[in-house]
Amino acid sequence: MTPKLVYLVDLIFKKLENYKAKKIFLEKKLLNKFIVSLFKEK
């Protein structure tokens, strides 16, 4: 993964982790896998 993609995953993870309106169960590995799959589908 490129450093930009790693930064993007970290940023999204931190934002979602602090989201209090709803309880979100999120694992960083799964988020990372999901984002990578979005970039691969072109």
C-alpha positions as CSV (number, residue, x, y, z in Angstrom):
1,M,0.0,0.0,0.0
2,T,1.1,3.5,-0.7
3,P,1.7,5.9,2.2
4,K,-1.2,8.1,1.0
5,L,-3.6,5.1,1.2
6,V,-2.3,4.2,4.6
7,Y,-2.9,7.8,5.7
8,L,-6.4,7.7,4.3
9,V,-7.3,4.5,6.1
10,D,-6.0,5.9,9.4
11,L,-7.9,9.1,8.9
12,I,-11.2,7.4,8.1
13,F,-10.7,4.9,11.0
14,K,-10.1,7.7,13.5
15,K,-13.2,9.7,12.3
16,L,-15.4,6.6,12.5
17,E,-14.0,5.5,15.8
18,N,-15.0,8.9,17.4
19,Y,-18.5,8.8,15.9
20,K,-20.9,8.7,18.9
21,A,-24.3,9.0,17.3
22,K,-24.4,5.3,16.7
23,K,-22.3,2.4,18.0
24,I,-20.0,1.3,15.2
25,F,-18.0,-1.9,15.4
26,L,-15.0,-1.5,13.2
27,E,-11.7,-3.3,12.9
28,K,-8.9,-1.5,11.1
29,K,-7.9,-4.5,9.1
30,L,-11.5,-4.8,7.7
31,L,-11.6,-1.1,6.9
32,N,-8.3,-1.4,5.2
33,K,-9.4,-4.4,3.1
34,F,-12.6,-2.6,2.1
35,I,-10.8,0.6,1.0
36,V,-8.2,-1.4,-1.0
37,S,-11.0,-3.3,-2.7
38,L,-12.7,0.0,-3.7
39,F,-9.5,1.2,-5.4
40,K,-9.0,-2.1,-7.2
41,E,-12.5,-1.9,-8.8
42,K,-11.9,0.3,-11.8
